[in-house]
Amino acid sequence: MRFVKLSQREFKQIRKLYESVMSQACYGLFYREGMILGDEMALIAQQESDEYFEVCAKLLKAKGWVEDVKFEDQLVTVTASIEALEPDTVGKPTCHRMRGILKRIYEVHRHKQLHCEEIECVAKGDKQCVFKIEEVSMD
């Protein structure tokens, strides 16, 4: 299998291109891209189900998405997300692909539909990016 590596600068330029064409509508596309990437990571991690989240963390680091990640029951803390832009550049969460990746990692493991929200982001001036995982209400 072949892989492609992108720098954080290239990621930023691609993001700006999408935003110039699609405005905020591109965030949904980034999220769906993340879900596809998360499916692949979950598939690999399932082979070692006793260490599922440890394998996912290793994959996220090895693929360059994060420098560190901590999985908890309903929270994921990410240090140095490749998607996180510098503070004060946008003032809102920017890790849309990461949200999709984490959503699928948890959904595959828990066998249920979940929602992932970025509640802290470096782009908003927070120290790290934090994601909240919740069950989807069927109301």
N, CA, C and O atoms as CSV, one atom per row, in Angstrom:
chain,resi,resn,atom,element,x,y,z
A,1,MET,N,N,0.833,-1.168,0.000
A,1,MET,CA,C,0.000,0.000,0.000
A,1,MET,C,C,0.888,1.245,0.000
A,1,MET,O,O,1.889,1.312,0.713
A,2,ARG,N,N,0.504,2.219,-0.806
A,2,ARG,CA,C,1.262,3.464,-0.885
A,2,ARG,C,C,0.613,4.536,-0.019
A,2,ARG,O,O,-0.590,4.496,0.237
A,3,PHE,N,N,1.423,5.494,0.428
A,3,PHE,CA,C,0.945,6.582,1.274
A,3,PHE,C,C,1.414,7.912,0.716
A,3,PHE,O,O,2.417,7.982,0.005
A,4,VAL,N,N,0.686,8.954,1.039
A,4,VAL,CA,C,1.036,10.316,0.656
A,4,VAL,C,C,1.172,11.125,1.938
A,4,VAL,O,O,0.340,11.009,2.838
A,5,LYS,N,N,2.211,11.937,2.025
A,5,LYS,CA,C,2.381,12.815,3.186
A,5,LYS,C,C,2.185,14.257,2.747
A,5,LYS,O,O,2.657,14.674,1.689
A,6,LEU,N,N,1.473,15.014,3.589
A,6,LEU,CA,C,1.272,16.439,3.354
A,6,LEU,C,C,1.816,17.206,4.550
A,6,LEU,O,O,1.700,16.760,5.692
A,7,SER,N,N,2.402,18.349,4.282
A,7,SER,CA,C,2.874,19.194,5.385
A,7,SER,C,C,1.689,19.965,5.967
A,7,SER,O,O,0.632,20.061,5.345
A,8,GLN,N,N,1.881,20.510,7.162
A,8,GLN,CA,C,0.824,21.320,7.765
A,8,GLN,C,C,0.562,22.558,6.902
A,8,GLN,O,O,-0.575,23.019,6.794
A,9,ARG,N,N,1.595,23.077,6.307
A,9,ARG,CA,C,1.437,24.237,5.412
A,9,ARG,C,C,0.567,23.872,4.205
A,9,ARG,O,O,-0.312,24.642,3.817
A,10,GLU,N,N,0.814,22.697,3.614
A,10,GLU,CA,C,0.003,22.246,2.478
A,10,GLU,C,C,-1.450,22.033,2.907
A,10,GLU,O,O,-2.376,22.396,2.180
A,11,PHE,N,N,-1.645,21.446,4.086
A,11,PHE,CA,C,-2.992,21.260,4.623
A,11,PHE,C,C,-3.717,22.601,4.713
A,11,PHE,O,O,-4.883,22.717,4.335
A,12,LYS,N,N,-3.015,23.600,5.215
A,12,LYS,CA,C,-3.595,24.933,5.380
A,12,LYS,C,C,-3.964,25.542,4.022
A,12,LYS,O,O,-5.028,26.143,3.878
A,13,GLN,N,N,-3.086,25.384,3.031
A,13,GLN,CA,C,-3.357,25.927,1.701
A,13,GLN,C,C,-4.546,25.222,1.046
A,13,GLN,O,O,-5.366,25.864,0.389
A,14,ILE,N,N,-4.637,23.912,1.225
A,14,ILE,CA,C,-5.772,23.152,0.680
A,14,ILE,C,C,-7.065,23.605,1.349
A,14,ILE,O,O,-8.088,23.783,0.689
A,15,ARG,N,N,-7.008,23.789,2.658
A,15,ARG,CA,C,-8.179,24.263,3.399
A,15,ARG,C,C,-8.638,25.619,2.852
A,15,ARG,O,O,-9.829,25.823,2.618
A,16,LYS,N,N,-7.689,26.547,2.648
A,16,LYS,CA,C,-8.035,27.873,2.131
A,16,LYS,C,C,-8.655,27.775,0.733
A,16,LYS,O,O,-9.589,28.511,0.414
A,17,LEU,N,N,-8.142,26.876,-0.087
A,17,LEU,CA,C,-8.704,26.673,-1.422
A,17,LEU,C,C,-10.161,26.231,-1.321
A,17,LEU,O,O,-11.036,26.814,-1.962
A,18,TYR,N,N,-10.421,25.208,-0.520
A,18,TYR,CA,C,-11.791,24.711,-0.352
A,18,TYR,C,C,-12.706,25.809,0.195
A,18,TYR,O,O,-13.829,25.976,-0.280
A,19,GLU,N,N,-12.224,26.557,1.197
A,19,GLU,CA,C,-13.040,27.622,1.781
A,19,GLU,C,C,-13.338,28.718,0.760
A,19,GLU,O,O,-14.422,29.301,0.782
A,20,SER,N,N,-12.391,29.006,-0.135
A,20,SER,CA,C,-12.615,30.050,-1.138
A,20,SER,C,C,-13.669,29.631,-2.158
A,20,SER,O,O,-14.348,30.478,-2.737
A,21,VAL,N,N,-13.803,28.334,-2.376
A,21,VAL,CA,C,-14.773,27.830,-3.348
A,21,VAL,C,C,-16.114,27.511,-2.682
A,21,VAL,O,O,-17.176,27.826,-3.219
A,22,MET,N,N,-16.049,26.882,-1.508
A,22,MET,CA,C,-17.261,26.341,-0.884
A,22,MET,C,C,-17.682,27.043,0.403
A,22,MET,O,O,-18.728,26.713,0.963
A,23,SER,N,N,-16.907,27.988,0.877
A,23,SER,CA,C,-17.147,28.633,2.171
A,23,SER,C,C,-17.201,27.566,3.266
A,23,SER,O,O,-16.440,26.600,3.220
A,24,GLN,N,N,-18.088,27.729,4.245
A,24,GLN,CA,C,-18.130,26.798,5.368
A,24,GLN,C,C,-18.704,25.435,4.997
A,24,GLN,O,O,-18.614,24.498,5.790
A,25,ALA,N,N,-19.285,25.308,3.827
A,25,ALA,CA,C,-19.828,24.016,3.391
A,25,ALA,C,C,-18.733,22.959,3.288
A,25,ALA,O,O,-19.017,21.765,3.373
A,26,CYS,N,N,-17.494,23.384,3.108
A,26,CYS,CA,C,-16.396,22.423,2.989
A,26,CYS,C,C,-16.129,21.693,4.298
A,26,CYS,O,O,-15.526,20.620,4.284
A,27,TYR,N,N,-16.566,22.249,5.436
A,27,TYR,CA,C,-16.303,21.600,6.721
A,27,TYR,C,C,-16.990,20.243,6.800
A,27,TYR,O,O,-16.443,19.301,7.373
A,28,GLY,N,N,-18.174,20.140,6.233
A,28,GLY,CA,C,-18.874,18.854,6.177
A,28,GLY,C,C,-18.123,17.855,5.322
A,28,GLY,O,O,-18.075,16.666,5.639
A,29,LEU,N,N,-17.540,18.336,4.244
A,29,LEU,CA,C,-16.738,17.468,3.382
A,29,LEU,C,C,-15.500,16.977,4.124
A,29,LEU,O,O,-15.168,15.794,4.054
A,30,PHE,N,N,-14.821,17.863,4.828
A,30,PHE,CA,C,-13.653,17.463,5.624
A,30,PHE,C,C,-14.053,16.413,6.662
A,30,PHE,O,O,-13.337,15.433,6.872
A,31,TYR,N,N,-15.191,16.623,7.302
A,31,TYR,CA,C,-15.704,15.696,8.317
A,31,TYR,C,C,-15.924,14.308,7.716
A,31,TYR,O,O,-15.541,13.297,8.305
A,32,ARG,N,N,-16.544,14.274,6.538
A,32,ARG,CA,C,-16.795,12.985,5.867
A,32,ARG,C,C,-15.489,12.327,5.430
A,32,ARG,O,O,-15.367,11.104,5.487
A,33,GLU,N,N,-14.515,13.119,4.996
A,33,GLU,CA,C,-13.193,12.565,4.680
A,33,GLU,C,C,-12.616,11.887,5.916
A,33,GLU,O,O,-12.079,10.782,5.838
A,34,GLY,N,N,-12.732,12.558,7.050
A,34,GLY,CA,C,-12.244,12.003,8.305
A,34,GLY,C,C,-12.911,10.683,8.646
A,34,GLY,O,O,-12.258,9.764,9.138
A,35,MET,N,N,-14.206,10.583,8.387
A,35,MET,CA,C,-14.920,9.335,8.662
A,35,MET,C,C,-14.346,8.182,7.833
A,35,MET,O,O,-14.215,7.063,8.329
A,36,ILE,N,N,-14.012,8.455,6.592
A,36,ILE,CA,C,-13.405,7.425,5.736
A,36,ILE,C,C,-12.052,7.008,6.306
A,36,ILE,O,O,-11.744,5.818,6.381
A,37,LEU,N,N,-11.254,7.983,6.704
A,37,LEU,CA,C,-9.943,7.687,7.292
A,37,LEU,C,C,-10.090,6.932,8.611
A,37,LEU,O,O,-9.314,6.019,8.894
A,38,GLY,N,N,-11.075,7.306,9.409
A,38,GLY,CA,C,-11.329,6.630,10.678
A,38,GLY,C,C,-11.746,5.185,10.493
A,38,GLY,O,O,-11.375,4.325,11.292
A,39,ASP,N,N,-12.517,4.905,9.443
A,39,ASP,CA,C,-12.915,3.521,9.147
A,39,ASP,C,C,-11.693,2.635,8.951
A,39,ASP,O,O,-11.634,1.519,9.468
A,40,GLU,N,N,-10.729,3.133,8.209
A,40,GLU,CA,C,-9.517,2.358,7.930
A,40,GLU,C,C,-8.717,2.111,9.207
A,40,GLU,O,O,-8.238,1.001,9.440
A,41,MET,N,N,-8.574,3.146,10.029
A,41,MET,CA,C,-7.839,2.981,11.288
A,41,MET,C,C,-8.557,2.002,12.215
A,41,MET,O,O,-7.918,1.169,12.859
A,42,ALA,N,N,-9.878,2.102,12.282
A,42,ALA,CA,C,-10.660,1.205,13.140
A,42,ALA,C,C,-10.533,-0.241,12.674
A,42,ALA,O,O,-10.436,-1.154,13.494
A,43,LEU,N,N,-10.535,-0.446,11.374
A,43,LEU,CA,C,-10.392,-1.793,10.816
A,43,LEU,C,C,-9.070,-2.420,11.253
A,43,LEU,O,O,-9.025,-3.590,11.633
A,44,ILE,N,N,-8.012,-1.646,11.198
A,44,ILE,CA,C,-6.693,-2.132,11.632
A,44,ILE,C,C,-6.698,-2.393,13.139
A,44,ILE,O,O,-6.212,-3.429,13.591
A,45,ALA,N,N,-7.243,-1.461,13.912
A,45,ALA,CA,C,-7.240,-1.577,15.377
A,45,ALA,C,C,-8.092,-2.743,15.870
A,45,ALA,O,O,-7.794,-3.327,16.913
A,46,GLN,N,N,-9.142,-3.085,15.139
A,46,GLN,CA,C,-10.011,-4.201,15.538
A,46,GLN,C,C,-9.257,-5.527,15.583
A,46,GLN,O,O,-9.664,-6.451,16.288
A,47,GLN,N,N,-8.181,-5.622,14.847
A,47,GLN,CA,C,-7.403,-6.863,14.837
A,47,GLN,C,C,-6.748,-7.115,16.190
A,47,GLN,O,O,-6.359,-8.242,16.493
A,48,GLU,N,N,-6.626,-6.070,17.003
A,48,GLU,CA,C,-6.081,-6.195,18.356
A,48,GLU,C,C,-7.069,-5.534,19.312
A,48,GLU,O,O,-6.778,-4.500,19.913
A,49,SER,N,N,-8.243,-6.152,19.441
A,49,SER,CA,C,-9.349,-5.523,20.170
A,49,SER,C,C,-9.031,-5.217,21.633
A,49,SER,O,O,-9.608,-4.287,22.198
A,50,ASP,N,N,-8.135,-5.968,22.257
A,50,ASP,CA,C,-7.770,-5.689,23.652
A,50,ASP,C,C,-7.012,-4.371,23.790
A,50,ASP,O,O,-6.992,-3.769,24.863
A,51,GLU,N,N,-6.399,-3.934,22.713
A,51,GLU,CA,C,-5.614,-2.693,22.723
A,51,GLU,C,C,-6.117,-1.730,21.654
A,51,GLU,O,O,-5.337,-0.990,21.055
A,52,TYR,N,N,-7.425,-1.748,21.423
A,52,TYR,CA,C,-8.042,-0.989,20.338
A,52,TYR,C,C,-7.623,0.485,20.338
A,52,TYR,O,O,-7.113,0.985,19.335
A,53,PHE,N,N,-7.836,1.173,21.451
A,53,PHE,CA,C,-7.539,2.610,21.485
A,53,PHE,C,C,-6.039,2.892,21.467
A,53,PHE,O,O,-5.617,3.928,20.955
A,54,GLU,N,N,-5.236,1.997,22.010
A,54,GLU,CA,C,-3.782,2.156,21.944
A,54,GLU,C,C,-3.310,2.061,20.497
A,54,GLU,O,O,-2.445,2.823,20.066
A,55,VAL,N,N,-3.889,1.115,19.747
A,55,VAL,CA,C,-3.535,0.967,18.328
A,55,VAL,C,C,-3.985,2.205,17.550
A,55,VAL,O,O,-3.244,2.716,16.710
A,56,CYS,N,N,-5.194,2.685,17.828
A,56,CYS,CA,C,-5.681,3.898,17.158
A,56,CYS,C,C,-4.758,5.083,17.440
A,56,CYS,O,O,-4.453,5.865,16.540
A,57,ALA,N,N,-4.317,5.212,18.685
A,57,ALA,CA,C,-3.403,6.305,19.045
A,57,ALA,C,C,-2.092,6.187,18.272
A,57,ALA,O,O,-1.578,7.183,17.762
A,58,LYS,N,N,-1.555,4.984,18.187
A,58,LYS,CA,C,-0.305,4.772,17.441
A,58,LYS,C,C,-0.482,5.123,15.973
A,58,LYS,O,O,0.404,5.727,15.368
A,59,LEU,N,N,-1.622,4.749,15.394
A,59,LEU,CA,C,-1.881,5.054,13.985
A,59,LEU,C,C,-1.999,6.563,13.760
A,59,LEU,O,O,-1.432,7.095,12.805
A,60,LEU,N,N,-2.728,7.245,14.629
A,60,LEU,CA,C,-2.871,8.699,14.491
A,60,LEU,C,C,-1.520,9.399,14.570
A,60,LEU,O,O,-1.264,10.348,13.829
A,61,LYS,N,N,-0.660,8.931,15.465
A,61,LYS,CA,C,0.685,9.520,15.592
A,61,LYS,C,C,1.552,9.155,14.391
A,61,LYS,O,O,2.218,10.018,13.818
A,62,ALA,N,N,1.546,7.885,14.010
A,62,ALA,CA,C,2.391,7.418,12.903
A,62,ALA,C,C,2.019,8.085,11.583
A,62,ALA,O,O,2.886,8.348,10.750
A,63,LYS,N,N,0.734,8.357,11.393
A,63,LYS,CA,C,0.282,8.985,10.150
A,63,LYS,C,C,0.422,10.508,10.190
A,63,LYS,O,O,0.123,11.187,9.207
A,64,GLY,N,N,0.877,11.042,11.330
A,64,GLY,CA,C,1.145,12.471,11.427
A,64,GLY,C,C,-0.056,13.344,11.751
A,64,GLY,O,O,0.042,14.567,11.659
A,65,TRP,N,N,-1.184,12.759,12.126
A,65,TRP,CA,C,-2.372,13.547,12.447
A,65,TRP,C,C,-2.220,14.299,13.759
A,65,TRP,O,O,-2.749,15.400,13.917
A,66,VAL,N,N,-1.488,13.694,14.711
A,66,VAL,CA,C,-1.329,14.277,16.045
A,66,VAL,C,C,0.078,13.999,16.552
A,66,VAL,O,O,0.762,13.099,16.063
A,67,GLU,N,N,0.500,14.781,17.536
A,67,GLU,CA,C,1.733,14.436,18.250
A,67,GLU,C,C,1.414,13.520,19.415
A,67,GLU,O,O,2.212,12.657,19.781
A,68,ASP,N,N,0.224,13.719,20.002
A,68,ASP,CA,C,-0.215,12.842,21.088
A,68,ASP,C,C,-1.735,12.859,21.137
A,68,ASP,O,O,-2.372,13.831,20.731
A,69,VAL,N,N,-2.310,11.765,21.642
A,69,VAL,CA,C,-3.764,11.664,21.776
A,69,VAL,C,C,-4.072,10.800,22.988
A,69,VAL,O,O,-3.423,9.782,23.227
A,70,LYS,N,N,-5.073,11.223,23.746
A,70,LYS,CA,C,-5.509,10.464,24.920
A,70,LYS,C,C,-6.995,10.177,24.770
A,70,LYS,O,O,-7.813,11.094,24.695
A,71,PHE,N,N,-7.332,8.895,24.729
A,71,PHE,CA,C,-8.716,8.464,24.627
A,71,PHE,C,C,-9.276,8.214,26.022
A,71,PHE,O,O,-8.671,7.498,26.820
A,72,GLU,N,N,-10.417,8.797,26.311
A,72,GLU,CA,C,-11.150,8.521,27.538
A,72,GLU,C,C,-12.541,8.059,27.124
A,72,GLU,O,O,-12.830,7.923,25.935
A,73,ASP,N,N,-13.392,7.820,28.103
A,73,ASP,CA,C,-14.718,7.297,27.801
A,73,ASP,C,C,-15.487,8.187,26.830
A,73,ASP,O,O,-15.977,7.712,25.805
A,74,GLN,N,N,-15.592,9.479,27.150
A,74,GLN,CA,C,-16.347,10.390,26.295
A,74,GLN,C,C,-15.545,11.600,25.824
A,74,GLN,O,O,-16.082,12.482,25.154
A,75,LEU,N,N,-14.279,11.643,26.170
A,75,LEU,CA,C,-13.435,12.762,25.758
A,75,LEU,C,C,-12.158,12.258,25.103
A,75,LEU,O,O,-11.588,11.244,25.508
A,76,VAL,N,N,-11.726,12.980,24.091
A,76,VAL,CA,C,-10.446,12.696,23.445
A,76,VAL,C,C,-9.655,13.996,23.466
A,76,VAL,O,O,-10.140,15.037,23.024
A,77,THR,N,N,-8.438,13.927,23.983
A,77,THR,CA,C,-7.569,15.097,24.041
A,77,THR,C,C,-6.443,14.911,23.041
A,77,THR,O,O,-5.728,13.909,23.065
A,78,VAL,N,N,-6.298,15.891,22.163
A,78,VAL,CA,C,-5.309,15.827,21.086
A,78,VAL,C,C,-4.294,16.947,21.272
A,78,VAL,O,O,-4.657,18.107,21.466
A,79,THR,N,N,-3.029,16.583,21.210
A,79,THR,CA,C,-1.944,17.556,21.251
A,79,THR,C,C,-1.371,17.694,19.846
A,79,THR,O,O,-0.998,16.701,19.221
A,80,ALA,N,N,-1.305,18.913,19.360
A,80,ALA,CA,C,-0.707,19.235,18.057
A,80,ALA,C,C,-1.394,18.530,16.890
A,80,ALA,O,O,-0.759,17.790,16.139
A,81,SER,N,N,-2.687,18.766,16.747
A,81,SER,CA,C,-3.428,18.273,15.582
A,81,SER,C,C,-2.891,18.960,14.327
A,81,SER,O,O,-2.646,20.167,14.335
A,82,ILE,N,N,-2.713,18.204,13.266
A,82,ILE,CA,C,-2.216,18.760,12.001
A,82,ILE,C,C,-3.186,19.810,11.449
A,82,ILE,O,O,-2.780,20.704,10.707
A,83,GLU,N,N,-4.462,19.699,11.810
A,83,GLU,CA,C,-5.479,20.616,11.295
A,83,GLU,C,C,-5.603,21.907,12.096
A,83,GLU,O,O,-6.164,22.885,11.601
A,84,ALA,N,N,-5.095,21.928,13.309
A,84,ALA,CA,C,-5.269,23.099,14.171
A,84,ALA,C,C,-4.469,24.278,13.631
A,84,ALA,O,O,-3.247,24.209,13.498
A,85,LEU,N,N,-5.170,25.344,13.327
A,85,LEU,CA,C,-4.521,26.552,12.834
A,85,LEU,C,C,-4.057,27.392,14.010
A,85,LEU,O,O,-4.440,27.141,15.153
A,86,GLU,N,N,-3.242,28.380,13.730
A,86,GLU,CA,C,-2.725,29.248,14.781
A,86,GLU,C,C,-3.878,29.990,15.447
A,86,GLU,O,O,-4.854,30.344,14.785
A,87,PRO,N,N,-3.769,30.227,16.762
A,87,PRO,CA,C,-4.816,30.991,17.454
A,87,PRO,C,C,-5.018,32.359,16.809
A,87,PRO,O,O,-4.095,32.931,16.228
A,88,ASP,N,N,-6.218,32.862,16.919
A,88,ASP,CA,C,-6.602,34.186,16.418
A,88,ASP,C,C,-6.704,34.258,14.897
A,88,ASP,O,O,-6.964,35.333,14.356
A,89,THR,N,N,-6.505,33.131,14.188
A,89,THR,CA,C,-6.660,33.199,12.735
A,89,THR,C,C,-8.109,32.960,12.336
A,89,THR,O,O,-8.572,33.515,11.339
A,90,VAL,N,N,-8.831,32.143,13.098
A,90,VAL,CA,C,-10.219,31.862,12.752
A,90,VAL,C,C,-11.169,31.972,13.943
A,90,VAL,O,O,-12.347,32.280,13.761
A,91,GLY,N,N,-10.684,31.729,15.141
A,91,GLY,CA,C,-11.514,31.857,16.332
A,91,GLY,C,C,-12.571,30.791,16.516
A,91,GLY,O,O,-13.471,30.953,17.340
A,92,LYS,N,N,-12.482,29.710,15.771
A,92,LYS,CA,C,-13.439,28.611,15.905
A,92,LYS,C,C,-12.713,27.293,15.664
A,92,LYS,O,O,-11.612,27.289,15.114
A,93,PRO,N,N,-13.310,26.178,16.064
A,93,PRO,CA,C,-12.658,24.877,15.865
A,93,PRO,C,C,-12.358,24.617,14.382
A,93,PRO,O,O,-13.153,24.961,13.507
A,94,THR,N,N,-11.208,24.011,14.121
A,94,THR,CA,C,-10.805,23.766,12.731
A,94,THR,C,C,-10.512,22.300,12.411
A,94,THR,O,O,-10.183,21.974,11.271
A,95,CYS,N,N,-10.625,21.421,13.393
A,95,CYS,CA,C,-10.211,20.020,13.201
A,95,CYS,C,C,-11.377,19.145,12.736
A,95,CYS,O,O,-11.784,18.216,13.433
A,96,HIS,N,N,-11.903,19.451,11.563
A,96,HIS,CA,C,-13.088,18.760,11.053
A,96,HIS,C,C,-12.798,17.317,10.648
A,96,HIS,O,O,-13.602,16.426,10.922
A,97,ARG,N,N,-11.675,17.080,10.008
A,97,ARG,CA,C,-11.320,15.699,9.650
A,97,ARG,C,C,-11.102,14.866,10.907
A,97,ARG,O,O,-11.523,13.711,10.976
A,98,MET,N,N,-10.443,15.456,11.899
A,98,MET,CA,C,-10.201,14.744,13.152
A,98,MET,C,C,-11.518,14.362,13.820
A,98,MET,O,O,-11.631,13.270,14.375
A,99,ARG,N,N,-12.513,15.243,13.775
A,99,ARG,CA,C,-13.839,14.906,14.323
A,99,ARG,C,C,-14.397,13.666,13.641
A,99,ARG,O,O,-14.937,12.775,14.297
A,100,GLY,N,N,-14.262,13.614,12.323
A,100,GLY,CA,C,-14.754,12.456,11.576
A,100,GLY,C,C,-13.984,11.189,11.900
A,100,GLY,O,O,-14.571,10.117,12.050
A,101,ILE,N,N,-12.673,11.312,12.007
A,101,ILE,CA,C,-11.835,10.155,12.355
A,101,ILE,C,C,-12.251,9.606,13.714
A,101,ILE,O,O,-12.478,8.404,13.858
A,102,LEU,N,N,-12.353,10.478,14.705
A,102,LEU,CA,C,-12.673,10.041,16.063
A,102,LEU,C,C,-14.084,9.473,16.154
A,102,LEU,O,O,-14.319,8.491,16.859
A,103,LYS,N,N,-15.017,10.087,15.444
A,103,LYS,CA,C,-16.399,9.576,15.415
A,103,LYS,C,C,-16.403,8.119,14.979
A,103,LYS,O,O,-17.017,7.275,15.631
A,104,ARG,N,N,-15.722,7.822,13.880
A,104,ARG,CA,C,-15.736,6.450,13.353
A,104,ARG,C,C,-14.949,5.491,14.241
A,104,ARG,O,O,-15.351,4.339,14.399
A,105,ILE,N,N,-13.847,5.938,14.820
A,105,ILE,CA,C,-13.084,5.078,15.732
A,105,ILE,C,C,-13.985,4.624,16.879
A,105,ILE,O,O,-13.989,3.446,17.238
A,106,TYR,N,N,-14.740,5.543,17.447
A,106,TYR,CA,C,-15.640,5.203,18.559
A,106,TYR,C,C,-16.851,4.403,18.082
A,106,TYR,O,O,-17.255,3.449,18.746
A,107,GLU,N,N,-17.433,4.773,16.947
A,107,GLU,CA,C,-18.615,4.056,16.456
A,107,GLU,C,C,-18.308,2.594,16.160
A,107,GLU,O,O,-19.087,1.708,16.513
A,108,VAL,N,N,-17.194,2.345,15.525
A,108,VAL,CA,C,-16.824,0.965,15.193
A,108,VAL,C,C,-16.601,0.162,16.466
A,108,VAL,O,O,-16.986,-1.005,16.544
A,109,HIS,N,N,-15.987,0.779,17.452
A,109,HIS,CA,C,-15.703,0.079,18.707
A,109,HIS,C,C,-16.970,-0.163,19.537
A,109,HIS,O,O,-17.125,-1.224,20.141
A,110,ARG,N,N,-17.861,0.810,19.563
A,110,ARG,CA,C,-19.065,0.713,20.408
A,110,ARG,C,C,-20.286,0.152,19.682
A,110,ARG,O,O,-21.299,-0.155,20.312
A,111,HIS,N,N,-20.193,0.018,18.363
A,111,HIS,CA,C,-21.290,-0.536,17.554
A,111,HIS,C,C,-22.575,0.283,17.691
A,111,HIS,O,O,-23.667,-0.277,17.788
A,112,LYS,N,N,-22.438,1.607,17.700
A,112,LYS,CA,C,-23.614,2.471,17.742
A,112,LYS,C,C,-23.264,3.818,17.126
A,112,LYS,O,O,-22.097,4.196,17.031
A,113,GLN,N,N,-24.311,4.533,16.708
A,113,GLN,CA,C,-24.111,5.838,16.091
A,113,GLN,C,C,-23.800,6.876,17.168
A,113,GLN,O,O,-24.477,6.950,18.194
A,114,LEU,N,N,-22.768,7.670,16.917
A,114,LEU,CA,C,-22.304,8.660,17.881
A,114,LEU,C,C,-22.123,10.021,17.221
A,114,LEU,O,O,-22.102,10.141,15.996
A,115,HIS,N,N,-21.993,11.026,18.050
A,115,HIS,CA,C,-21.728,12.390,17.598
A,115,HIS,C,C,-20.404,12.836,18.216
A,115,HIS,O,O,-20.133,12.544,19.381
A,116,CYS,N,N,-19.584,13.538,17.444
A,116,CYS,CA,C,-18.308,14.044,17.944
A,116,CYS,C,C,-18.268,15.556,17.736
A,116,CYS,O,O,-18.462,16.052,16.627
A,117,GLU,N,N,-18.013,16.270,18.821
A,117,GLU,CA,C,-17.939,17.728,18.782
A,117,GLU,C,C,-16.589,18.180,19.322
A,117,GLU,O,O,-16.123,17.680,20.346
A,118,GLU,N,N,-15.969,19.121,18.637
A,118,GLU,CA,C,-14.712,19.693,19.130
A,118,GLU,C,C,-15.061,20.828,20.090
A,118,GLU,O,O,-15.559,21.874,19.673
A,119,ILE,N,N,-14.795,20.612,21.378
A,119,ILE,CA,C,-15.192,21.592,22.393
A,119,ILE,C,C,-14.057,22.545,22.775
A,119,ILE,O,O,-14.310,23.611,23.336
A,120,GLU,N,N,-12.828,22.175,22.481
A,120,GLU,CA,C,-11.674,23.062,22.644
A,120,GLU,C,C,-10.801,22.898,21.410
A,120,GLU,O,O,-10.690,21.801,20.862
A,121,CYS,N,N,-10.175,23.998,20.970
A,121,CYS,CA,C,-9.313,23.934,19.788
A,121,CYS,C,C,-8.206,24.981,19.900
A,121,CYS,O,O,-8.433,26.101,20.358
A,122,VAL,N,N,-7.036,24.602,19.482
A,122,VAL,CA,C,-5.892,25.513,19.466
A,122,VAL,C,C,-6.226,26.754,18.636
A,122,VAL,O,O,-5.782,27.856,18.958
A,123,ALA,N,N,-7.003,26.576,17.574
A,123,ALA,CA,C,-7.369,27.706,16.718
A,123,ALA,C,C,-8.221,28.739,17.451
A,123,ALA,O,O,-8.285,29.897,17.039
A,124,LYS,N,N,-8.879,28.321,18.544
A,124,LYS,CA,C,-9.671,29.248,19.362
A,124,LYS,C,C,-8.843,29.839,20.491
A,124,LYS,O,O,-9.334,30.663,21.263
A,125,GLY,N,N,-7.589,29.418,20.588
A,125,GLY,CA,C,-6.725,29.902,21.655
A,125,GLY,C,C,-6.596,28.934,22.817
A,125,GLY,O,O,-5.934,29.238,23.809
A,126,ASP,N,N,-7.228,27.761,22.700
A,126,ASP,CA,C,-7.114,26.751,23.752
A,126,ASP,C,C,-5.745,26.083,23.693
A,126,ASP,O,O,-5.053,26.144,22.677
A,127,LYS,N,N,-5.366,25.445,24.796
A,127,LYS,CA,C,-4.050,24.807,24.905
A,127,LYS,C,C,-3.934,23.568,24.017
A,127,LYS,O,O,-2.866,23.279,23.477
A,128,GLN,N,N,-5.028,22.852,23.874
A,128,GLN,CA,C,-5.051,21.644,23.046
A,128,GLN,C,C,-6.455,21.473,22.483
A,128,GLN,O,O,-7.368,22.224,22.825
A,129,CYS,N,N,-6.613,20.495,21.633
A,129,CYS,CA,C,-7.922,20.219,21.058
A,129,CYS,C,C,-8.581,19.098,21.861
A,129,CYS,O,O,-7.962,18.072,22.141
A,130,VAL,N,N,-9.842,19.312,22.225
A,130,VAL,CA,C,-10.587,18.327,23.003
A,130,VAL,C,C,-11.900,18.044,22.281
A,130,VAL,O,O,-12.606,18.957,21.852
A,131,PHE,N,N,-12.206,16.758,22.158
A,131,PHE,CA,C,-13.394,16.308,21.450
A,131,PHE,C,C,-14.307,15.549,22.405
A,131,PHE,O,O,-13.847,14.742,23.214
A,132,LYS,N,N,-15.597,15.815,22.302
A,132,LYS,CA,C,-16.588,15.148,23.146
A,132,LYS,C,C,-17.361,14.147,22.291
A,132,LYS,O,O,-17.866,14.487,21.221
A,133,ILE,N,N,-17.444,12.910,22.776
A,133,ILE,CA,C,-18.148,11.838,22.081
A,133,ILE,C,C,-19.459,11.587,22.817
A,133,ILE,O,O,-19.461,11.347,24.025
A,134,GLU,N,N,-20.578,11.643,22.085
A,134,GLU,CA,C,-21.893,11.432,22.692
A,134,GLU,C,C,-22.739,10.517,21.821
A,134,GLU,O,O,-22.560,10.443,20.605
A,135,GLU,N,N,-23.668,9.819,22.475
A,135,GLU,CA,C,-24.629,9.021,21.727
A,135,GLU,C,C,-25.583,9.954,21.005
A,135,GLU,O,O,-25.904,11.038,21.492
A,136,VAL,N,N,-26.031,9.517,19.838
A,136,VAL,CA,C,-26.993,10.286,19.064
A,136,VAL,C,C,-28.376,9.998,19.623
A,136,VAL,O,O,-28.781,8.840,19.715
A,137,SER,N,N,-29.093,11.034,19.993
A,137,SER,CA,C,-30.445,10.886,20.520
A,137,SER,C,C,-31.395,10.564,19.378
A,137,SER,O,O,-31.351,11.200,18.324
A,138,MET,N,N,-32.244,9.588,19.588
A,138,MET,CA,C,-33.198,9.187,18.547
A,138,MET,C,C,-34.560,9.847,18.747
A,138,MET,O,O,-35.570,9.326,18.274
A,139,ASP,N,N,-34.603,10.982,19.438
A,139,ASP,CA,C,-35.872,11.685,19.691
A,139,ASP,C,C,-36.411,12.321,18.452
A,139,ASP,O,O,-37.468,12.951,18.491
